Each structure stands twice: as structure tokens, then as C-alpha cells.
Amino acid sequence: MMEYDLARPLSPASLALPDEPITRLDRRGNWLYLAGPSGLFRRLLPPAALAHR
């Protein structure tokens, strides 16, 4: 399994998410799964957000 670090912080606005706390986060490949008070969201990480390590 390969691991990646975020090359830059991701904000709710950059992922088109509501401005609310994220209570759970899971990453599968290039997909982020985020949960908050208003529901579950799946977002594709932009290639520029990943730094191979």
C-alpha cells in the first residue's frame, strides 16, 4: 500500500462541503469520505493535493 501526505491543507470550501465540523474522515485511494452533521460526502482528491512519499 502506498501512503500520501497532503501537499496543502484542504478546506471545506475547496471540497465544496458545508461549513461545519467533519466528524469522520476516511481515505480510499484518491477518494475522501467525510461525514458531518448534514450527511456523508465523497470527494475525489485533486492530484495537486497529493505528495507521494
KOLMI-466576 format. One record per residue: residue number from 1; residue in one letter; chain; x, y, z of N, C-alpha, C in turn. Coordinates in nm, 2 decimals. Atoms other than C-alpha are relative to their C-alpha. Example, Ala and Ser with C-alpha at 12.3 -4.5 7.8 and 13.67 -1.06 7.14 Angstrom:
2
  pos  code  unit    n.px    n.py    n.pz   ca.px   ca.py   ca.pz    c.px    c.py    c.pz
    1     A     A    0.09   -0.12    0.00    1.23   -0.45    0.78    0.09    0.12    0.00
    2     S     A   -0.09   -0.11    0.00    1.37   -0.11    0.71   -0.08    0.11    0.08
END
This chain:
53
  pos  code  unit    n.px    n.py    n.pz   ca.px   ca.py   ca.pz    c.px    c.py    c.pz
    1     M     A    0.08   -0.12    0.00    0.00    0.00    0.00    0.09    0.12    0.00
    2     M     A   -0.08   -0.13    0.00    0.13    0.35   -0.08   -0.07    0.10    0.09
    3     E     A    0.06   -0.11   -0.08    0.08    0.64    0.15    0.04    0.13   -0.06
    4     Y     A   -0.02   -0.13    0.05    0.05    1.00    0.07   -0.03    0.10    0.11
    5     D     A    0.03   -0.11   -0.09    0.06    1.32    0.27   -0.06    0.11   -0.09
    6     L     A    0.06   -0.12    0.08   -0.14    1.63    0.17    0.11    0.10   -0.02
    7     A     A   -0.10   -0.11    0.04    0.07    1.88   -0.01   -0.04    0.13    0.05
    8     R     A    0.06   -0.12   -0.05   -0.16    2.15    0.11   -0.13   -0.03    0.08
    9     P     A    0.12    0.03   -0.08   -0.44    2.17    0.37   -0.13    0.01   -0.09
   10     L     A    0.12   -0.01    0.07   -0.79    2.11    0.23   -0.11    0.06    0.09
   11     S     A    0.10   -0.07   -0.08   -1.07    2.34    0.35   -0.14   -0.05   -0.05
   12     P     A    0.13    0.04    0.04   -1.44    2.27    0.34   -0.04    0.07   -0.13
   13     A     A    0.03   -0.08    0.12   -1.47    2.54    0.07    0.07   -0.07   -0.12
   14     S     A   -0.07    0.06    0.11   -1.21    2.37   -0.15   -0.06   -0.13   -0.04
   15     L     A    0.07    0.12    0.03   -1.41    2.05   -0.14   -0.15    0.01   -0.02
   16     A     A    0.15   -0.03    0.01   -1.75    2.21   -0.18   -0.08   -0.07    0.10
   17     L     A    0.07    0.06   -0.11   -1.86    2.10    0.16   -0.06    0.11    0.09
   18     P     A    0.05   -0.10   -0.09   -2.08    2.28    0.41    0.10    0.04    0.11
   19     D     A   -0.09   -0.05   -0.10   -1.90    2.49    0.66   -0.05   -0.05    0.14
   20     E     A    0.04    0.07   -0.13   -1.95    2.25    0.96    0.11   -0.10    0.03
   21     P     A   -0.11    0.10   -0.04   -1.73    2.01    1.16   -0.01   -0.13   -0.08
   22     I     A   -0.01    0.14    0.06   -1.62    1.69    0.99    0.03   -0.09    0.12
   23     T     A   -0.01    0.08   -0.11   -1.67    1.42    1.24    0.07   -0.14   -0.03
   24     R     A   -0.06    0.12    0.05   -1.53    1.12    1.04    0.07    0.03   -0.13
   25     L     A   -0.07   -0.01    0.13   -1.27    1.10    0.76    0.06   -0.13   -0.03
   26     D     A   -0.06    0.12    0.04   -1.16    0.80    0.56    0.05    0.03   -0.14
   27     R     A   -0.06   -0.02    0.14   -0.94    0.79    0.25    0.02   -0.14   -0.06
   28     R     A   -0.02    0.12    0.08   -0.95    0.51   -0.01    0.05    0.04   -0.13
   29     G     A   -0.06   -0.05    0.13   -0.71    0.57   -0.29    0.00    0.15   -0.01
   30     N     A    0.01   -0.15    0.02   -0.78    0.92   -0.43   -0.13    0.05    0.05
   31     W     A    0.13   -0.05   -0.04   -1.12    0.94   -0.27    0.00    0.02    0.15
   32     L     A    0.02   -0.03   -0.14   -1.20    1.11    0.06   -0.15   -0.03    0.03
   33     Y     A    0.13    0.02   -0.05   -1.51    1.00    0.25   -0.01    0.08    0.13
   34     L     A    0.01   -0.09   -0.12   -1.62    1.27    0.51   -0.14   -0.01    0.05
   35     A     A    0.14    0.00   -0.06   -1.91    1.26    0.75   -0.01    0.12    0.09
   36     G     A    0.03   -0.11   -0.09   -2.06    1.56    0.93   -0.14    0.00    0.04
   37     P     A    0.14    0.00   -0.05   -2.39    1.66    1.09   -0.10    0.00   -0.12
   38     S     A    0.10    0.00    0.11   -2.56    1.71    0.75    0.01   -0.12   -0.10
   39     G     A    0.00    0.11    0.09   -2.45    1.38    0.59    0.14   -0.05   -0.03
   40     L     A   -0.13    0.06    0.05   -2.18    1.17    0.42    0.03    0.06   -0.14
   41     F     A   -0.05   -0.06    0.12   -1.97    1.32    0.14    0.11   -0.08   -0.06
   42     R     A   -0.11    0.06    0.06   -1.74    1.16   -0.11    0.06    0.10   -0.10
   43     R     A   -0.07   -0.10    0.08   -1.48    1.38   -0.28    0.13   -0.06   -0.06
   44     L     A   -0.13    0.04    0.06   -1.20    1.30   -0.53    0.10    0.10    0.03
   45     L     A   -0.11   -0.09   -0.03   -0.87    1.44   -0.42    0.06    0.05   -0.13
   46     P     A   -0.07   -0.05    0.12   -0.72    1.67   -0.68    0.15   -0.04    0.01
   47     P     A   -0.14    0.05    0.01   -0.38    1.54   -0.80    0.10    0.10    0.07
   48     A     A   -0.09   -0.09   -0.06   -0.21    1.86   -0.67    0.00    0.00    0.15
   49     A     A    0.01    0.00   -0.14   -0.32    1.79   -0.32    0.08   -0.12    0.06
   50     L     A   -0.07    0.11   -0.05   -0.12    1.47   -0.30    0.15    0.01   -0.02
   51     A     A   -0.14    0.00    0.01    0.25    1.44   -0.24    0.05   -0.15    0.02
   52     H     A   -0.04    0.15   -0.01    0.39    1.08   -0.30    0.12   -0.01    0.10
   53     R     A   -0.11    0.02   -0.10    0.60    0.95   -0.01    0.03   -0.15    0.00
END
